[in-house]
């Protein structure tokens, strides 16, 4: 391992001022060099921000569609249950009631799909 160098500040005000000026000059040169990189970085950050907004909009849209589809799947299960009840009915009256339920489920689903 290398030997650690210890830094000390100059004792005289003039020497200290000279160091401050040298650091300021060096910093200004680096600042000018980094300015070109910053413009590109700002543009990239803006692009990322726009893309994140677009992605969040798409996610919201997909969540809304998922909720609608979840409701439709529930309607399909209720419809199948009504049809199974109709097939398993012991009388014509029970069969008719089960099929009327199935028709009502379909009507309700179609009304929600058009609104």
ABEGO torsion letter per residue (X at the ends): XBBBBBBBBBABAAAAAAAAAAAAAAAAAAAAAAAAAAAAAAAAAAAAAAAAAAAAAAAAAAAAAAAAAAAAAAAAAAAAAAAAAAAABABAAAAAAAAAAAAAAAAAAAAAAAX
